[in-house]
């Protein structure tokens, strides 16, 4: 059971980060086309669970980089994830 968790967790985590990255790309595309947008709350929630994808999406798509809440929270979420990984592996 434990071996399965150790195998599945990185795959699931990568998929969550890929989804977060995609959400930033989709929202940027919709912003350029003046279409319905993904809410900032949804983007921040995706950033909480997938901060690597969110940070990469912000940089790659140059999206939400001027908003102070995103500039502060996304790196903070990443730091929290790093600290959790370090704490779990102690």
C-alpha positions, 0 to 999 in steps of 0.5 A: 500500500505504501509503495503504491502511494509513493508511486502515485503521489508524484504522478498525481502532483504532476497532473495537478501542476499541469492543470494549474499551468493550463488554467493560467494559459487558458485564462491568458488566451481568454483575456486576449480574446475578451471572452469569459475568464477564469476567476482569480479565486479559482486561479489562486485555488489552483495555485494552492494545490499546484504552485509549480505549474502556477508559477511557471504559467505566470512566467510563461504566459506573463499572466497575473504578474502585476497583481500583488496578491499573485506575486505574493501568494504563488511563491508563498504556496510553493514555499509551503509545499517545499517545507511540507516535503522537507518535513515529511522526509525528515 
